[in-house]
Amino acid sequence: MLSVSVARRCVWMMAAIVPSVALSAQPAYPTKPIRLVVPLTAGGPTDLIARIIALPLGEALGQQVIVDNRPGAGGNIGADVVAKSPPDGYTLFMGTSGPLAINSSLYAKLPFDPIRDFSPVILAASAPFVVIVHPSVAANNMKELIVLAKAKPGQLNYGSVSGSASHLSTELFKMTAAVNIVHIPYKGAAPATTDVVAGQIQLSFASTPGSVPVVKSGKVRPLGVTSAKRIAKLPDVPTVAESALPGYEASVWYGIVAPAGTPREIVQRLNKEIAQIIANAAHRDRMLAGDFEPTTSTPEQFAAFIKSETAKWGKVVRASGAKPE
């Protein structure tokens, strides 16, 4: 017969073996297609970023990544779908600064909590705004625009979609520069840019995808870009921070999150694979061609960034009284 001590050692060895056997029996992630929810319509910037990432991510994981467009309510419908999905890595969200940072202050009530209900995976790209003015505006740079706005309070108009990142970026400029320029609400960003070209309004903080073509055509005058550094497509246009308002920065950003509670190993795997995709020259070139600035982060860095952006834009929303369209 086995001694008591030997018997105990056998029990301990079996106890150590069983969990490892059970763990090895678990199927490797992923074993089925993954859904990447995009909270805006097909063909737009968020959809483009999602599709640039989805195909190579599917190839890297060995399972198809399906882009699922769920537009509506400023991105809140798609975000809510993901927030209420199982935290198993099979439903992801192509989030933007709207639903992940701005909307919690902009909307009276959300059906999800952007910080509590998601596990950040990676910050993937950003798209700053270009401050464009009609050629008739007597300003050749941001300092001159501020001087002009102070000399003519309430006489300069800017256009944007109410509650959009463009709207709030302009309101942040107004607060920082202490100027009074008047908001003209639009149903879309493109009509606002069109009206700057036509001289119906004086200026706009226009997205890079929408503004770079009209800037290069000479139909509008670019005064500054809202990012922390100059952008590749307009290298001669200084940043707002370097030319007039140190510390000013505002961009639309794009990042992927999963439902809260998604296993850490899955989040880390996704982060690694997506970071490698963004580092690939061909995929970076596609982002740059679409006027996006590629970036990467750790999950922890992205989580901290979302919190800081939520606080930043919450102050702007409250100070400006901005309301959703």
Residue frames relative to the residue before (quaternion, step in Angstrom):
aa qw qx qy qz dx dy dz
M 1.0000 0.0000 0.0000 0.0000 0.00 0.00 0.00
L 0.5216 -0.6308 0.4733 0.3256 3.58 -1.16 0.65
S 0.4806 -0.6330 0.5127 0.3248 3.55 -1.09 0.70
V 0.6628 -0.5066 0.3665 0.4120 3.55 -1.26 0.38
S 0.6680 0.5101 -0.3101 0.4443 3.61 0.93 -0.90
V 0.6467 0.5026 -0.3213 0.4753 3.60 1.00 -0.81
A 0.6392 0.5318 -0.3215 0.4530 3.59 0.96 -0.87
R 0.6545 0.5118 -0.3156 0.4584 3.55 0.97 -0.84
R 0.6395 0.5215 -0.3334 0.4560 3.57 1.01 -0.84
C 0.6293 0.5360 -0.3316 0.4546 3.59 1.02 -0.75
V 0.6429 0.5171 -0.3186 0.4666 3.57 1.00 -0.86
W 0.6610 0.5063 -0.3111 0.4582 3.59 0.95 -0.92
M 0.6478 0.5205 -0.3205 0.4547 3.59 0.97 -0.83
M 0.6540 0.5025 -0.3111 0.4723 3.57 0.98 -0.84
A 0.6384 0.5308 -0.3253 0.4526 3.57 1.03 -0.80
A 0.6620 0.4959 -0.3022 0.4738 3.57 1.08 -0.71
I 0.6697 0.5156 -0.2962 0.4450 3.56 1.06 -0.78
V 0.6361 0.5836 -0.3406 0.3725 3.61 0.88 -0.92
P 0.6763 0.4745 -0.3291 0.4573 3.66 0.79 -0.84
S 0.6635 0.5067 -0.3206 0.4474 3.58 0.96 -0.85
V 0.6294 0.5175 -0.3331 0.4745 3.58 1.07 -0.70
A 0.6535 0.5120 -0.3107 0.4629 3.55 0.99 -0.91
L 0.6463 0.5281 -0.3152 0.4516 3.57 1.04 -0.84
S 0.6784 0.4882 -0.2915 0.4653 3.56 0.94 -0.92
A 0.6327 0.5468 -0.3342 0.4348 3.56 1.19 -0.48
Q 0.5407 0.6211 -0.4038 0.3985 3.56 1.26 -0.34
P 0.4636 -0.6814 0.4787 0.3026 3.63 -0.85 0.86
A 0.5052 -0.6595 0.4655 0.3052 3.56 -1.02 0.80
Y 0.4356 -0.6831 0.5263 0.2583 3.58 -1.07 0.81
P 0.6622 -0.2935 -0.6891 -0.0228 1.56 -1.80 1.76
T 0.3016 -0.7563 0.5534 0.1755 3.57 -1.19 0.51
K 0.7653 0.2058 -0.1394 0.5937 3.60 1.29 0.06
P 0.6919 -0.4758 0.3221 0.4373 3.63 -1.19 0.26
I 0.3231 -0.7287 0.5825 0.1588 3.53 -1.24 0.67
R 0.2758 -0.7577 0.5713 0.1533 3.56 -1.00 0.85
L 0.1230 -0.7705 0.6235 0.0494 3.56 -0.89 1.03
V 0.2119 -0.8139 0.5338 0.0882 3.56 -0.24 1.32
V 0.1332 -0.7614 0.6327 0.0469 3.54 -0.92 1.04
P 0.3239 -0.8096 0.4568 0.1759 3.62 -0.54 1.10
L 0.6921 0.4064 -0.2682 0.5328 3.57 1.27 0.26
T 0.6907 -0.5145 0.3206 0.3943 3.57 -1.27 0.32
A 0.6150 -0.5421 0.4308 0.3772 3.54 -1.29 0.44
G 0.7549 0.3948 -0.2918 0.4349 3.54 -1.11 0.74
G 0.6254 0.5463 -0.3384 0.4426 3.58 1.22 -0.31
P 0.7506 -0.4147 0.2641 0.4415 3.61 -1.27 0.10
T 0.6679 0.4969 -0.3153 0.4556 3.60 0.89 -0.88
D 0.6366 0.5232 -0.3105 0.4739 3.55 1.03 -0.82
L 0.6426 0.5308 -0.3225 0.4487 3.59 0.97 -0.84
I 0.6525 0.5027 -0.3127 0.4729 3.60 0.90 -0.92
A 0.6459 0.5329 -0.3199 0.4432 3.58 0.93 -0.91
R 0.7085 0.4615 -0.2681 0.4618 3.59 0.90 -0.89
I 0.5769 0.5598 -0.3767 0.4603 3.58 1.15 -0.53
I 0.7204 0.4323 -0.2343 0.4891 3.58 1.04 -0.83
A 0.6446 0.6017 -0.3347 0.3324 3.59 0.88 -0.96
L 0.6952 0.4957 -0.3014 0.4245 3.60 0.74 -0.98
P 0.7200 0.4084 -0.2792 0.4867 3.65 0.72 -0.90
L 0.5947 0.5481 -0.3797 0.4491 3.61 1.11 -0.52
G 0.6342 0.5256 -0.3238 0.4656 3.57 1.01 -0.79
E 0.6501 0.5118 -0.3126 0.4666 3.55 1.00 -0.83
A 0.6676 0.5040 -0.3005 0.4582 3.59 0.99 -0.83
L 0.7344 0.4205 -0.2262 0.4824 3.59 1.03 -0.79
G 0.4339 -0.7137 0.4509 0.3149 3.57 1.21 -0.37
Q 0.6968 0.3500 -0.2672 0.5662 3.57 1.27 0.39
Q 0.5509 -0.6271 0.4356 0.3368 3.57 -1.04 0.72
V 0.2010 -0.7316 0.6372 0.1353 3.55 -1.11 0.77
I 0.1706 -0.8256 0.5363 0.0393 3.55 -0.40 1.29
V 0.3099 -0.7397 0.5691 0.1815 3.59 -0.78 1.04
D 0.0828 -0.8026 0.5903 -0.0232 3.56 -0.74 1.17
N 0.2023 -0.8099 0.5427 0.0925 3.60 -0.27 1.27
R 0.0386 0.7869 -0.6114 0.0740 3.58 -0.73 1.13
P 0.0028 0.8530 -0.5216 0.0158 3.63 0.46 1.16
G 0.5054 0.6684 -0.4769 0.2653 3.53 -1.32 0.31
A 0.8595 0.1316 -0.1091 0.4817 3.53 -1.24 0.68
G 0.6805 -0.5270 0.2974 0.4131 3.56 0.88 0.93
G 0.7202 -0.4137 0.2424 0.5014 3.58 1.17 0.54
N 0.5191 0.6869 -0.3992 0.3152 3.58 1.23 -0.25
I 0.6069 0.5649 -0.3656 0.4230 3.61 1.06 -0.66
G 0.6892 0.4695 -0.2813 0.4748 3.57 0.84 -0.95
A 0.6374 0.5330 -0.3287 0.4490 3.57 1.00 -0.82
D 0.6611 0.5164 -0.3073 0.4492 3.57 0.96 -0.86
V 0.5904 0.5681 -0.3568 0.4488 3.58 1.09 -0.74
V 0.7109 0.4487 -0.2601 0.4750 3.57 0.86 -0.97
A 0.6276 0.5560 -0.3424 0.4240 3.59 0.94 -0.84
K 0.7472 0.3828 -0.2028 0.5039 3.59 1.08 -0.73
S 0.5057 0.6427 -0.4274 0.3854 3.60 1.25 0.22
P 0.6292 -0.5302 0.3927 0.4108 3.61 -1.18 0.43
P 0.4012 -0.7302 0.4976 0.2414 3.62 -0.92 0.82
D 0.3458 0.7715 -0.4597 0.2720 3.56 0.69 1.11
G 0.6005 -0.6010 0.3501 0.3944 3.59 1.26 0.18
Y 0.6228 0.5667 -0.3400 0.4188 3.60 1.24 0.00
T 0.7195 0.2638 -0.2355 0.5977 3.58 1.30 0.12
L 0.0175 -0.8004 0.5973 -0.0473 3.56 -0.68 1.16
F 0.2998 -0.7534 0.5632 0.1589 3.56 -1.26 0.43
M 0.2550 -0.7280 0.6166 0.1574 3.56 -0.90 1.00
G 0.0512 -0.8661 0.4969 -0.0196 3.51 0.27 1.32
T 0.2044 -0.7477 0.6162 0.1396 3.54 -1.31 0.36
S 0.7210 -0.4293 0.3134 0.4446 3.54 -1.31 0.05
G 0.5656 0.6122 -0.3846 0.3967 3.62 1.16 -0.48
P 0.8067 0.2860 -0.1703 0.4884 3.61 0.24 -1.18
L 0.7118 0.4709 -0.2765 0.4417 3.61 1.07 -0.55
A 0.8274 0.1926 -0.0948 0.5190 3.63 1.13 -0.43
I 0.7475 0.4237 -0.2282 0.4579 3.61 0.93 -0.85
N 0.6907 0.5557 -0.2996 0.3527 3.57 0.80 -1.04
S 0.5783 0.5950 -0.3898 0.3995 3.60 1.09 -0.50
S 0.7001 0.3941 -0.2597 0.5358 3.59 1.22 -0.45
L 0.6622 0.5498 -0.2993 0.4119 3.56 1.07 -0.78
Y 0.7516 0.3394 -0.1818 0.5355 3.58 1.02 -0.84
A 0.5624 -0.6285 0.4233 0.3309 3.56 -1.03 0.83
K 0.8025 -0.0371 0.0586 0.5926 3.58 1.03 -0.78
L 0.1444 -0.7755 0.6105 0.0717 3.54 -0.96 0.91
P 0.4643 -0.6833 0.4813 0.2930 3.60 -1.10 0.62
F 0.7412 0.2619 -0.1846 0.5899 3.58 1.30 0.11
D 0.3544 -0.6945 0.5782 0.2404 3.54 -1.32 0.32
P 0.4240 -0.7541 0.4332 0.2527 3.64 -0.42 1.16
I 0.7096 0.4240 -0.2637 0.4972 3.59 1.08 -0.60
R 0.7188 0.4623 -0.2586 0.4503 3.60 0.86 -0.92
D 0.7774 0.4314 -0.1902 0.4164 3.58 0.91 -0.92
F 0.7330 0.3739 -0.2432 0.5136 3.60 1.24 0.11
S 0.2759 -0.6961 0.6316 0.2009 3.52 -1.32 0.49
P 0.3352 -0.7623 0.5111 0.2128 3.63 -0.36 1.14
V 0.2457 -0.7712 0.5747 0.1207 3.56 -1.02 0.88
I 0.7714 -0.2608 0.2192 0.5375 3.59 0.62 -1.11
L 0.3516 -0.6587 0.6205 0.2397 3.53 -1.23 0.64
A 0.1995 -0.8584 0.4694 0.0552 3.57 -0.49 1.23
A 0.8105 -0.0990 0.1202 0.5647 3.61 0.93 -0.78
S 0.1292 -0.7607 0.6245 0.1211 3.53 -1.33 0.19
A 0.1430 -0.7612 0.6259 0.0914 3.54 -1.28 0.39
P 0.2330 -0.7962 0.5423 0.1332 3.58 -0.28 1.20
F 0.4782 -0.6323 0.5164 0.3239 3.54 -1.32 0.05
V 0.2740 -0.7094 0.6199 0.1932 3.51 -1.29 0.48
V 0.3314 -0.7227 0.5703 0.2062 3.57 -0.82 0.99
I 0.0007 -0.8146 0.5776 -0.0529 3.58 -0.40 1.27
V 0.0930 -0.7803 0.6166 0.0476 3.55 -1.10 0.72
H 0.5602 -0.5578 0.4823 0.3774 3.54 -1.28 0.41
P 0.6035 -0.6057 0.3717 0.3617 3.64 -0.97 0.74
S 0.6145 0.5671 -0.3530 0.4197 3.60 1.17 -0.42
V 0.5483 0.6155 -0.3995 0.4012 3.60 1.24 -0.35
A 0.3757 -0.7608 0.4937 0.1903 3.58 -0.76 1.09
A 0.5469 0.5555 -0.4380 0.4477 3.56 0.60 1.21
N 0.1719 -0.8062 0.5620 0.0682 3.55 -0.84 1.03
N 0.7771 0.1204 -0.0929 0.6107 3.57 1.29 -0.07
M 0.7159 -0.4739 0.2995 0.4162 3.57 -1.28 0.20
K 0.6165 0.5411 -0.3555 0.4481 3.60 1.01 -0.69
E 0.6766 0.4832 -0.2945 0.4712 3.56 0.94 -0.87
L 0.6060 0.5431 -0.3550 0.4601 3.60 1.11 -0.64
I 0.6517 0.5082 -0.3120 0.4687 3.58 0.96 -0.85
V 0.6428 0.5125 -0.3210 0.4702 3.60 0.95 -0.87
L 0.6578 0.5123 -0.3015 0.4624 3.59 0.96 -0.90
A 0.6679 0.5056 -0.3001 0.4563 3.58 0.92 -0.93
K 0.6639 0.4895 -0.3069 0.4748 3.59 1.03 -0.72
A 0.6535 0.5047 -0.3095 0.4716 3.56 1.13 -0.63
K 0.7836 0.2070 -0.1002 0.5771 3.57 1.18 -0.61
P 0.0510 -0.8418 0.5367 0.0259 3.61 0.56 1.09
G 0.8382 0.1792 -0.1570 0.4907 3.55 -0.93 0.98
Q 0.6204 0.5713 -0.3389 0.4170 3.61 1.24 0.07
L 0.6595 0.4427 -0.3114 0.5217 3.60 1.24 -0.20
N 0.1944 -0.7896 0.5756 0.0858 3.57 -0.94 0.93
Y 0.0722 -0.7686 0.6315 0.0720 3.54 -1.16 0.62
G 0.2730 -0.7890 0.5339 0.1340 3.56 -1.10 0.67
S 0.2175 0.7459 -0.6143 0.1381 3.55 -1.16 0.73
V 0.5749 -0.5396 0.4724 0.3939 3.54 -1.34 0.17
S 0.5115 -0.6688 0.4432 0.3075 3.59 -0.79 1.00
G 0.8260 0.2035 -0.1744 0.4959 3.55 -0.86 1.01
S 0.5160 0.6495 -0.4190 0.3694 3.58 1.25 -0.06
A 0.6674 -0.4807 0.3739 0.4285 3.56 -1.29 0.20
S 0.6081 0.5476 -0.3458 0.4591 3.58 1.10 -0.68
H 0.6397 0.5279 -0.3122 0.4633 3.58 0.95 -0.92
L 0.7255 0.4432 -0.2531 0.4617 3.57 0.76 -1.05
S 0.6025 0.5471 -0.3606 0.4557 3.59 1.11 -0.59
T 0.6546 0.4877 -0.3097 0.4876 3.57 1.06 -0.74
E 0.6338 0.5172 -0.3322 0.4696 3.58 1.03 -0.74
L 0.6154 0.5261 -0.3417 0.4771 3.59 1.08 -0.69
F 0.6206 0.5277 -0.3280 0.4783 3.58 1.06 -0.77
K 0.6475 0.5234 -0.3166 0.4544 3.59 0.91 -0.92
M 0.6739 0.4942 -0.2944 0.4636 3.57 0.92 -0.93
T 0.6934 0.4912 -0.2777 0.4481 3.57 0.89 -0.97
A 0.7483 0.3914 -0.2072 0.4939 3.58 0.96 -0.90
A 0.3206 -0.7658 0.4896 0.2665 3.59 1.31 -0.28
V 0.4461 0.6598 -0.4786 0.3695 3.57 0.78 1.09
N 0.3198 -0.7269 0.5780 0.1876 3.54 -1.30 0.44
I 0.1601 0.7390 -0.6378 0.1466 3.56 -0.38 1.29
V 0.4387 -0.7558 0.4477 0.1896 3.55 -1.00 0.90
H 0.3737 -0.7374 0.5269 0.1976 3.54 -0.93 1.00
I 0.1151 -0.7468 0.6525 0.0569 3.55 -0.99 0.97
P 0.2941 -0.7934 0.5011 0.1817 3.64 -0.39 1.15
Y 0.1182 -0.7745 0.6204 0.0363 3.52 -1.15 0.84
K 0.5414 -0.6215 0.4658 0.3219 3.55 -1.27 0.45
G 0.8013 0.0509 -0.0155 0.5959 3.57 1.19 -0.48
A 0.6213 -0.5642 0.3969 0.3717 3.56 -1.26 0.40
A 0.6314 0.5699 -0.3379 0.4030 3.59 0.97 -0.82
P 0.6633 0.4912 -0.3308 0.4576 3.66 0.86 -0.80
A 0.6155 0.5409 -0.3508 0.4533 3.60 1.06 -0.68
T 0.6561 0.4929 -0.3080 0.4814 3.59 0.95 -0.86
T 0.6249 0.5455 -0.3284 0.4518 3.57 1.01 -0.82
D 0.6948 0.4735 -0.2791 0.4639 3.58 0.96 -0.82
V 0.5710 0.5307 -0.3939 0.4871 3.60 1.18 -0.37
V 0.6328 0.5309 -0.3210 0.4633 3.59 0.96 -0.89
A 0.7262 0.4405 -0.2337 0.4732 3.57 0.96 -0.91
G 0.4798 -0.6859 0.4267 0.3423 3.59 1.23 -0.27
Q 0.3977 0.7187 -0.4772 0.3124 3.58 1.24 0.32
I 0.7465 0.0906 -0.0834 0.6539 3.57 1.24 -0.56
Q 0.5625 -0.6637 0.3880 0.3044 3.56 -1.13 0.56
L 0.8397 -0.0143 0.0664 0.5387 3.59 0.92 -0.80
S 0.0500 -0.7712 0.6327 0.0502 3.49 -1.36 0.21
F 0.3241 -0.6500 0.6398 0.2512 3.50 -1.29 0.53
A 0.0350 -0.8571 0.5114 -0.0514 3.54 0.11 1.37
S 0.5452 -0.6157 0.4527 0.3446 3.58 -1.05 0.74
T 0.6091 -0.5759 0.3925 0.3785 3.57 -1.11 0.60
P 0.6489 0.5058 -0.3641 0.4366 3.68 0.83 -0.74
G 0.7310 0.4335 -0.2449 0.4667 3.58 1.04 -0.73
S 0.7398 0.4560 -0.2244 0.4409 3.58 1.12 -0.59
V 0.5802 0.6215 -0.3855 0.3583 3.59 0.99 -0.74
P 0.6683 0.5000 -0.3348 0.4374 3.67 0.81 -0.81
V 0.7059 0.4438 -0.2899 0.4698 3.63 0.88 -0.84
V 0.5823 0.5526 -0.3744 0.4641 3.59 1.16 -0.50
K 0.7046 0.4651 -0.2692 0.4634 3.56 0.85 -0.98
S 0.6246 0.5292 -0.3382 0.4641 3.59 1.21 -0.44
G 0.4646 -0.7005 0.4259 0.3347 3.58 1.25 -0.31
K 0.4703 0.7049 -0.4253 0.3178 3.58 1.26 0.13
V 0.7639 0.1621 -0.1201 0.6130 3.58 1.24 -0.37
R 0.3913 -0.6962 0.5458 0.2533 3.55 -1.28 0.33
P 0.2653 -0.7654 0.5609 0.1709 3.62 -0.72 0.99
L 0.2117 -0.8030 0.5475 0.1034 3.57 -0.84 0.96
G 0.8025 -0.1433 0.1227 0.5660 3.58 1.09 -0.62
V 0.3002 -0.7045 0.6025 0.2249 3.54 -1.31 0.27
T 0.4672 -0.7413 0.4284 0.2207 3.55 -0.99 0.85
S 0.5117 0.6480 -0.4220 0.3744 3.60 1.24 0.01
A 0.6522 -0.5232 0.3807 0.3949 3.55 -1.31 0.19
K 0.7815 0.1344 -0.0882 0.6029 3.58 1.19 -0.49
R 0.6498 -0.5219 0.3789 0.4023 3.56 -1.24 0.40
I 0.3959 -0.7280 0.5118 0.2265 3.55 -1.15 0.60
A 0.6351 -0.5867 0.3617 0.3486 3.53 -1.16 0.73
K 0.6770 0.5176 -0.3037 0.4260 3.60 0.96 -0.80
L 0.7817 0.1717 -0.0882 0.5930 3.60 1.18 -0.58
P 0.0281 -0.8728 0.4870 0.0180 3.59 0.65 1.08
D 0.6752 0.4971 -0.2982 0.4561 3.61 1.17 -0.46
V 0.5996 0.5449 -0.3656 0.4582 3.59 1.26 -0.11
P 0.3390 -0.7684 0.5023 0.2059 3.62 -0.53 1.10
T 0.5519 -0.5750 0.4734 0.3750 3.53 -1.27 0.28
V 0.6143 -0.5279 0.4306 0.3982 3.56 -1.25 0.42
A 0.6443 0.5484 -0.3166 0.4288 3.57 1.02 -0.83
E 0.7274 0.4350 -0.2623 0.4615 3.58 0.82 -0.92
S 0.7371 0.4438 -0.2375 0.4510 3.59 1.07 -0.65
A 0.8527 0.0829 -0.0076 0.5158 3.59 1.06 -0.58
L 0.8328 0.1335 -0.0166 0.5369 3.59 0.79 -0.99
P 0.2506 -0.7972 0.5294 0.1464 3.63 0.05 1.22
G 0.7900 0.2947 -0.2398 0.4812 3.55 -0.92 0.98
Y 0.5403 0.6128 -0.4198 0.3953 3.59 1.20 -0.25
E 0.1774 0.7617 -0.6079 0.1373 3.57 -0.96 0.95
A 0.1562 0.7759 -0.5971 0.1306 3.56 -0.92 0.91
S 0.1419 0.7777 -0.5993 0.1258 3.56 -0.85 0.99
V 0.4228 -0.5850 0.5966 0.3508 3.50 -1.34 0.23
W 0.0527 -0.8087 0.5850 0.0316 3.58 -0.86 0.85
Y 0.2609 -0.7671 0.5794 0.0886 3.52 -1.25 0.64
G 0.1524 0.7942 -0.5752 0.1234 3.55 -0.84 0.97
I 0.4119 -0.7092 0.5231 0.2318 3.53 -1.22 0.49
V 0.0263 -0.7720 0.6350 -0.0083 3.52 -1.03 0.96
A 0.2782 -0.7205 0.6101 0.1769 3.54 -1.34 0.37
P 0.6519 -0.4838 0.3727 0.4496 3.61 -1.19 0.21
A 0.5848 -0.5768 0.4329 0.3713 3.57 -1.09 0.68
G 0.7545 0.3598 -0.2806 0.4717 3.55 -1.01 0.84
T 0.4142 0.6860 -0.4904 0.3426 3.59 1.25 0.04
P 0.5556 -0.6384 0.4039 0.3473 3.63 -0.78 0.95
R 0.5739 -0.6337 0.4047 0.3245 3.55 -0.96 0.93
E 0.6494 0.5317 -0.3384 0.4256 3.59 0.95 -0.79
I 0.6295 0.5110 -0.3327 0.4815 3.58 1.13 -0.61
V 0.6367 0.5214 -0.3251 0.4658 3.59 0.95 -0.86
Q 0.6715 0.4982 -0.2942 0.4629 3.57 0.94 -0.90
R 0.6313 0.5262 -0.3316 0.4631 3.58 1.03 -0.78
L 0.6657 0.4951 -0.2991 0.4715 3.58 0.89 -0.91
N 0.6350 0.5324 -0.3298 0.4523 3.57 0.94 -0.85
K 0.6673 0.5108 -0.2996 0.4517 3.57 0.89 -0.94
E 0.6967 0.4793 -0.2856 0.4509 3.57 0.81 -0.98
I 0.6778 0.4831 -0.3002 0.4659 3.61 0.92 -0.86
A 0.6177 0.5380 -0.3469 0.4569 3.60 1.01 -0.73
Q 0.6529 0.5043 -0.3117 0.4715 3.58 1.02 -0.77
I 0.6118 0.5408 -0.3410 0.4657 3.58 1.09 -0.70
I 0.6881 0.4800 -0.2824 0.4651 3.58 0.87 -0.97
A 0.6545 0.5105 -0.3093 0.4640 3.59 1.11 -0.64
N 0.5478 0.6164 -0.3949 0.4049 3.59 1.22 -0.40
A 0.5309 -0.6798 0.4065 0.3012 3.58 -0.75 1.06
A 0.6603 0.5227 -0.3180 0.4354 3.59 0.91 -0.88
H 0.6933 0.4625 -0.2797 0.4766 3.58 0.93 -0.88
R 0.6088 0.5380 -0.3439 0.4708 3.59 1.08 -0.68
D 0.6460 0.5270 -0.3154 0.4532 3.55 0.99 -0.87
R 0.6294 0.5220 -0.3353 0.4678 3.59 1.05 -0.72
M 0.6421 0.5073 -0.3231 0.4753 3.58 1.00 -0.78
L 0.6742 0.4943 -0.2954 0.4625 3.57 0.87 -0.94
A 0.6249 0.5378 -0.3341 0.4568 3.57 1.06 -0.73
G 0.6957 0.4398 -0.2588 0.5055 3.57 1.16 -0.61
D 0.5050 -0.6850 0.3819 0.3605 3.58 1.37 0.25
F 0.4551 0.6310 -0.4827 0.4021 3.56 1.09 0.83
E 0.3346 -0.6992 0.5914 0.2224 3.53 -1.28 0.47
P 0.3064 -0.7734 0.5187 0.1974 3.65 -0.33 1.17
T 0.0591 0.7778 -0.6243 0.0433 3.55 -1.14 0.68
T 0.1537 -0.7613 0.6144 0.1389 3.57 -1.28 0.12
S 0.0401 -0.7796 0.6240 0.0345 3.55 -1.31 0.21
T 0.4909 -0.5653 0.5382 0.3870 3.51 -1.33 0.04
P 0.6478 -0.4928 0.3760 0.4428 3.62 -1.17 0.23
E 0.6555 0.5195 -0.3132 0.4499 3.58 0.99 -0.81
Q 0.6436 0.5121 -0.3198 0.4704 3.58 0.99 -0.79
F 0.6542 0.5064 -0.3151 0.4650 3.57 0.98 -0.83
A 0.6268 0.5359 -0.3366 0.4545 3.60 0.99 -0.78
A 0.6700 0.4869 -0.2953 0.4763 3.59 0.93 -0.89
F 0.6323 0.5369 -0.3248 0.4543 3.57 1.05 -0.78
I 0.6394 0.5213 -0.3279 0.4602 3.60 0.92 -0.86
K 0.6557 0.5095 -0.3140 0.4602 3.59 0.93 -0.85
S 0.6795 0.4834 -0.3007 0.4629 3.60 0.90 -0.88
E 0.6560 0.5040 -0.3097 0.4688 3.59 1.02 -0.76
T 0.6086 0.5511 -0.3440 0.4555 3.58 1.08 -0.72
A 0.6727 0.4847 -0.2886 0.4788 3.57 0.94 -0.89
K 0.6500 0.5426 -0.3097 0.4326 3.58 0.93 -0.93
W 0.7552 0.3925 -0.2208 0.4762 3.57 0.72 -1.08
G 0.5443 0.5963 -0.4035 0.4304 3.58 1.19 -0.40
K 0.6409 0.5166 -0.3203 0.4688 3.59 1.00 -0.80
V 0.6661 0.5037 -0.3080 0.4557 3.59 0.95 -0.88
V 0.6410 0.5250 -0.3266 0.4547 3.58 0.96 -0.87
R 0.6876 0.4857 -0.2872 0.4570 3.58 0.85 -0.94
A 0.6828 0.4903 -0.2919 0.4563 3.58 0.94 -0.86
S 0.7369 0.4295 -0.2312 0.4680 3.58 0.97 -0.83
G 0.3447 -0.7387 0.5029 0.2872 3.57 1.15 -0.57
A 0.2534 0.8026 -0.5050 0.1910 3.58 1.19 0.46
K 0.1433 -0.7715 0.6173 0.0565 3.53 -1.13 0.78
P 0.5453 -0.6178 0.4401 0.3568 3.62 -1.11 0.56
E 0.5747 -0.5865 0.4465 0.3556 3.56 -1.20 0.59
